[in-house]
Amino acid sequence: MGGIKSKFSGGGGRRHGGEDNAEATPAEATPAEATPAEATPAEAIPTDGRLKLQQFFFKSGREEPRLAATTPHLVNSEEEVIALVNVARERMQVIRVIGSGHSINEAVGDTGETSNEVLIRLAGELRSFRQVSSSECTKTFKIGGGCYLGLNPLDETSTWDNSVNVQLNNHDCAIPILGGITHQSLGGFIMTGSAGGSVAHGFEDVIKEIHFVNGLGEKVIAVRGTEIFNAVGVSMGMFGVITYVVLEVPTPSFNVKGTEITVSVSDSVIAVDPNTNKSNLQETLETQEYYRMLWYPQEYAQRVTEWAGGWSDSNDIVPYVDILSAPVVAGAAAMSLRWSHWLLTNHPCEATYKLIGAELRLFTKETPQEFNDVWYKVLPMDNGAPVDTIFDTSFTELWFPMDKTDDVLDILRSIYEDQQVAGNYAVEIYAGKSSPFWLSPAYDRDVMRVDPFWFVHQAGDPRQYFDYFWNALLGVEGIRAHWGKYLPAADGMYGDTRYDLAFLKKSYPMLDKWLEMRNAADPDQIFVTEYWRKMFHIEK
């Protein structure tokens, strides 16, 4: 834990255990029966009640459906992956893997631009879970790359029982950090450089090996500490298909205790101390074991919701409850966002700004909420909200060197004076631990991260909204962006900064080596879509 203790937590080392099933069986593994040219076609993705709720509130639904709503081919084994790669090389096809579809469409596959694209989903053996070894402090597991970290509510084959997190907990183990939701597949979470809110713990800390099939149809095992491991770890599917991930996970399991509270901006960690002309945000990000904040910067909202926690020595379970976990509340909040955005767009005036502030205050609780529960139920604090359907949210995620925290806050305060930029939603701010992966936005340094939110079900183009932030923040030294979220346009000009290959090479010092190794792993470019080709200037 690096000596870090949450002021909200018990902060001790007592952890709770689960059943130790050393011979866990593969999660719904099925025999590999598909022929090389024709992988098993998937059924239409089933849904739960969340989509029905969405359809009730929003007649039109999405204008641009997620790729998760399509029918990819199911691939059940490494042998099937190899067969598909060989066929793709012969037919000059592009293979892309979809997990939960939590990334933006273009990051996964862009069938509109890449006409010869084959979309696949990992199943069967490639969602298996096996313990392979154990020691006094850790246990090691070989897990299929398609296995979901938690419950993916848009895939009825996904259950809590076959999720990575619950199976680890049943073995009295725990991943020390998770993202705000855990719908993602294990491979997808890793490959896009996703992370949780902590500088004490990184997801990469528990990754021991990454198994993948490259563009030559070869099985490759990337071992921690090697160049290929650092290169393939964050590679957006362009080195090959991740078939298995070997995790070396600490034991025993543990609980997380903490508090969520909403305060005024003037009473929050982003308030400026007149004596130092700085906020307490950087210190908070560096000293809290787990932390994230939601800032509502609107003139008549001016609130901050702070969530903080740490390892707990208490086994008295107090669940964390998201206010949006109640369908009626989520529906009302979603309609409020949609209506307030229409007002902001069509009637930008003082009355609209006051109404938006009043609505946001209504849905942000001032009463502190204390919680203490199992790690996988608490760390993904947004799992309870219907963020994949009725409360679907898009964002651009910008990562900065930790010592730029107050510089970034100053810029945000400035642009938020414009109420069109302040908008009708929130911005999330949290930390990330330094990563060994060359293309991780946290490569070789701890970071603070800024996620301006856009409500998917409101009218308008999220890119036009994110332009405000790209124009204002791309000039900050050391900025990087999450590969699975909205990115500035390739070769686009933002303020005085051009987001081009030269910019990326400056941002990622190992990019040239990464591109060289990527080409060697996939010389026929069967994993390269036009979206990524433009981003990295990969010549055909």
N, C-alpha and C positions, 0 to 999 in steps of 0.2 A: 504493500500500500504506500510505500515511499514516505511513511511518516505522516501522511495526510489524514486528517480526521475531520469529519463534518461537525460543525457546531450544532447541527440539528440532530445528530445521531448519538447512539450509545458509544459507537466508535471502537468497540472491542473486537475480539477475534473469535468469539463463540459462533459456531455455525450449526445449522441443523442438517440432518442427514435424510437419505431416502433409501429405498431398497437397492441392494447391490446385485443386479442381474448380470453376471459376467458374460453370459452367453446370449445376449439379446439377439433376436432374430432379425433379419432384414425387414425393413418396413415395406410390406406388401410387394416383395420382390416377385417378378413374374419371369417366366422363361423367355429367352430371346428367340422369337420365332420369325421376326420380320426379315424379308429378303433385303439384300444390299440396296437395291434401287428403290424399293417401296417400303419405307418404315411404316409402322402401324399408325394409321390416321387417328387423331384424338377425337373424342366426342366434343361437342360444343361445351364450353366451360360452364359447369353448373353454378348456380348462385344460391345464396341464402336470402334471408328476409331483408337484407340491407338494400338489395336492388329493387325489391318491391316498394320499400319505403322511398327510395329515390324516385321511382316512377310516379308515385303518388304525389310527391311535391313538385317534380319537374317533368312536365309532359314530354318535352323534347329530348330530355336526357343529354348526353354528350353530343356535341357536334362532330367531334373527332374521337371515335372509340379507341380505347387502349388496345394494344396488341394482345393483351390478355383476353380480349373478347374474341379473338380469332381461333382457328383450329389448327394448331401446330401438329407436326408428326411426333408421336411418342417414340422415344429411343430408350431401350431397356438395358443396354450393356455396352461395355467398351468395344466389344466385337462389332456391334451394330454401328457405333460411332465410326469405327475404322472403315467399315464397308461404305458408309455414307460419304466419308471423306474421299475415298477412292473414286466413287461415282461422281462426286462433285468436281474432282480434278479432271475427269474425262469430259464432263458436260459443261465445264466452265461455270459452275454454279457457286453461289455464296451461301454458306451455312451460318445461321445465327441461332443462338439459344435464348429462349425466353423462360424466365422463372415465374415470379409473381406479377411481372409487368409494372413494378414500382418505379422504374426509371422512365424517363420520357421515351416516347415511341422511337425517335431517331437514334437514341443511344443503344436500343436493342436491335431494331431492324427498320429499314426504310424502304418497304416494298414499292412505294411510289417511285423512288429514284433507282432502286436496284431491282430490276425486273426479273433477274434470274435467282432471286433469293429463296432459300429453303429455310423455313422456320421450324425449329424442333424444341421439344420439351423433354427433359430427362425424367425417366420413370423406372419402375422395376428395380433392378439391382443398383441403378444409379440414384436411388433414394434409400439405400440400405444403411444400416447402422450396426457396427460391430466394435466391441472392445478388443484390443489387440495386446495390451500389456498394462501393468500397473506397478506403482512404487508407493512408498510411504506417503508422499505428498501429491502425486499426480497419477492420473490414469490416461491412457492413450486410446483413441478411437479412430477407426477408419469409417468415414461417413460419405455417402453419395453426394455429389455436388448438387443434385436436384432436390435434396431433402430441405424442407422449409425449416427455418429457425424456430418459428412458432406456428400458429394457426393461420393459414391463408384462407380467409373467409370466402374467397371467390373460387375455390377449388374444393369440391366436396370429397375428394380423395385425401385432402389434408385434414388431419385431426391433431388435437393436442398430444395424444398418445404416440403418434409417429413423428412428432416434431423433434428437432435436434435438442431443444432446451429441456423438454420434459424427460426425454430419454437420458440425457446427461444427469438431470436431477435425480432420476430413479437409480442412478449409479453413485449417488452422493457426490456429484461433481457440479461445478458451476463455471460458466464463462464470466470473467470478472467485469465485462462491459458489453452492453448491447446498445443498438440504436433505439430511437424513440418508438419504432414499431418493429415487429419481428415477422411480418408477412413474407419477407424475402426468402429466396432460396439461399443456401449456404454459399454456393459458387457465385451467384449474382451479387451478394452483399460484399464479398471479398473483391471481386473483379472491378467494381466501380469505385473502390476506395472508401466505402461507407464506414462510419465510425459512430461511437457513442460520445456522450459529453463528459470527458474526464481527461486529465493529464496524468493521473495515477495509473490508469489501465488502458491498454490498447488491445483491440481484437487480434492484431497480428502477434501479440505475445503468446497466444496459445496455438498458433498454426505451426505445425512441425513439417508437414509435406503437402505439396499440391501436385496431384496426378492429373495429367491432361493428355489428350490426343492432339498432336500438331497437324499442320497442313500437309504433311507427308504421310499421314496415316500411322505415325509412330507413337507408341506409348512413352511418355516422359514423366519422370518423377523429379520434381523440383524440391530440393531439401533446404531447410532453413540455413541461412548463412552463405548460400551460393549465389552467383550472379543470375542464374536462370530463375531462382526463387524470387529475387528482388525485382526481376523484370516482369515475370508472368503474374505476380501478385495483384497488381493493378494494371490490367491490359485490355479491359473492355471487350473481351472475347476475341481479340485479334491475334493471339498466339495459338488458340485452339479451343477445344471443349474441355472444361474442367469436369473430370469424371468422379474423382474422389478428393477429399481433403482429410488429412490426418491431423487431428487436434490432440494436443497434450494439455490436459485441463486439470487445474488444481482440485484437490479434494481435502476436506469435506465441502459440502455445499454451504450456503450462507443466506442470511436474510439481509435486507436493506431497510434501514429506518431513516425517516426524514420528515420534512414539512414542506408543504406548498402554501404560499401566502401571496396575496395581492396587496400592493402598497402604491402610494402615489409616486410619481417619478422623483419628486423632491426627497422622498424618504428611502429611495432605492439605491442599489449599488452603482447606478449610472449617474447619480447626482454628483455634481462637480464640487469638490472641496475648495472653498475660496482661498484657503491658505496654500494649497499645493497646485491649484488649477487642474487637478486630475480627479478622476473617479476612483471608486474602489473595485471596479469590475475586474481589472487584471489580477489583483490580489485574490479576489474571490475565485476566479477561474483556476488559479494556480494552487489554491489551498483547499478548496472543497473537493472531497473525493468524487462526488457526482453532482453536477449542477447544470441547470439550464434556465433561461429566463425568456419570457414573452413580453415584449415591449409594445404597448399601444400608444403610438406617438401623436395621435390626433389632438388637436388643440383642446378639445373638450372631453377627452378621455384621460390622457396623461397618467397611465397606469403601467405597472410592471408586475407580472406574476413570476415569482421566484420559486423554483423547485430545487431542493437540495437534500442530499442523503449520504449515507455511509454505511459500511458494514456494521451489523448490529449484533449485540450479545443477548438480545431478547428474543424469545420464541413466542411472545404474546402477539398473535396475528391481528393486525389492523390493516385491511385492504386499502389500497389507493383507489379512489373513485374519481374518474373523469366526469365533469359535469355534462359532457356531450355523450356519455354512454347511455343516457336515457333517450330513447327514440324521439319522444315528443320535444324534448329540449333541443336535440340535434336538428330536428326539422324546423323548429321555430328559429333557431340561430341561423340555419342555412337560408331560410326565406328572408331573414333580416339582412344578411350579407348581400343577397341578390338585389333586394329592394334598395338598400342604401347605396349600392354601386350605381344603380340606375339614377338615383337622385344626384349622386356626385357627378355623374357624367352629363346629365341633362339639366340640372338645376344647381350648379355650384354657387352656393350662397351661405350666409351665416346661419340661416335656419337649418340647412342641410347639415352643416358641420356640427351644430348643436345636437341634432337628432342622432347622428352617427356616434357622437360621444356618449349620449345617454344610452343607446343600445349596447355599446361595448361595455359600459359600466354595469348594465343589467346582467350580462353573461360572464362577468369576471367576479369571482367570489372574494370578498374581503376577509371573510372568516378563515383563519388558518386551518389547514387540513393536515393532520398527522397520520403517518402510515408506517407500517412495519410488516413486511411480507417477504415471501420467497423471491430471490433475485430475479427470476425470469418473469414474475408478475409485476414487479415494481420498476425495474430499469427501463423497459419499453412503456413509458408513461402514457403514450398516445394510443396504445392498442385498444383501449375501450371505446374510443371515438370511431365513428364510421368514416374514416379518412379515405377509404378506397371507393366509396359510393357517394352517399348524400353530402358528406362534408369533404369531398375530394379537394385537395389543396396542391397547387404547384408552387415551385419556388426555384430561384437560383441560389446556390449555396457557395458563398465566397469565403475563402480561408486566408487568414493573414498571420504573419509572424506575431507572436504574443506581444512583443514590445510595441506593436503598432495599435494596440487596443484603444488608447485614448485618441489617437489621430483618427481612427475610423469612427469613433463615437462623435467626434467634432464634425466630421463630414456628414454623418447621418443627421445630427441635430440641424445642420444647415439646410439640407435638402428637405427635411420633414417640415420646415416652415411653410412649404407649399402644401396645401391640404390635398391636392391631387396626388402628391407623392405619399403623404401620410395615409391616404386611402381609407379603407373601411375595415382593415384587418390588422395583423400584427407582424412583427419581425422577431424571429427567434435568434438568440445569441447563446453560444455555448463553446466549449473547448474541444480540443482533440490532441491526443498524444502523438509524439514523433513516431514516424513509421520508417521501416527499412525499404519499403517498396518504392522504386524509383519514380513512378508516376503517381504516387499518392500525393494529394495536396498537402499532406503533413510530412512529406519526405524530409528527414533530417532536422526536424524542428517541431516544437509544440506550437499549437495554433489556437486562435480564436476564430469562430465561424459566425457568419451573418447570413440568415435565411429570410429575405423578404417574402411574405406569403401572398399568393393570388388564389382567390376562390374560383375553382374551375367552372362552376355552374353560373357564373355571371357573364354578361356580354363583354366582348372586347378581346384583345390580343395580349396575352401575358408578356410577350416579348417587348411590346411597346412600353409596358409598365416597368419591366426589368431594365430597360434602356436607361431610366433615371439613375439606377444604381451602377450600371456598367460605366456610364459616362462620368459619374462622380468618383468611382472607387478604383477603376482599372489603373489609375496612375499611382496608386499606393504601392510602394516598393515591396515586392515579395508576394503580391496577391496571386492566388491560385483558385481554381473552381472545381467543384464536384463534377465528375465526368458523367454521372447518371442524371443530372438535373439540367435545367436550361443553361446553355452556354452562350456567350457572345457569338455572333456570326463569324465564321471563318473569314479572315482578312478584313473584318469590319473595323471601322474607325469609331472610337469612343473617346470623346474629349480630345486630348492630344495623343492618345495611345491607340496603336493599331494592334488588333488581336490576330496576329499571324504566326507563322512558324517561328520567326525570329523571337517573338514574344514568348512563345512556349519554350523555346530552347533556353532562353534566359531564365525562365521560371523553373524549369526542370533541367538541372545540369547534366543528368544522365540520359537525356532524350535521344541524343545521337546514337549512343550505345543501345538504347532500347529499340530504336528503329532498325538498327543493324541486326539485332538478334530476332526481332519480329520477322524481318524478311527471310532470315535463315530458317525460321520455324514454319513459315508459310509462303514459300516462294511463288506459288500460283495464286496467292491472294484470295483464297476461298473463304476467308473470314473478314474481308474488308468490304464494308458498304461504302456507298458514295458519300455518306455523311462523314465517316471517319477518314475517307480518302482526302476530302477537301480540308478537313481539320489539320491533318498531318502532312499534307502535300505528298501523298504516296502515289508515285507515278505508276501507270499501268504497264 
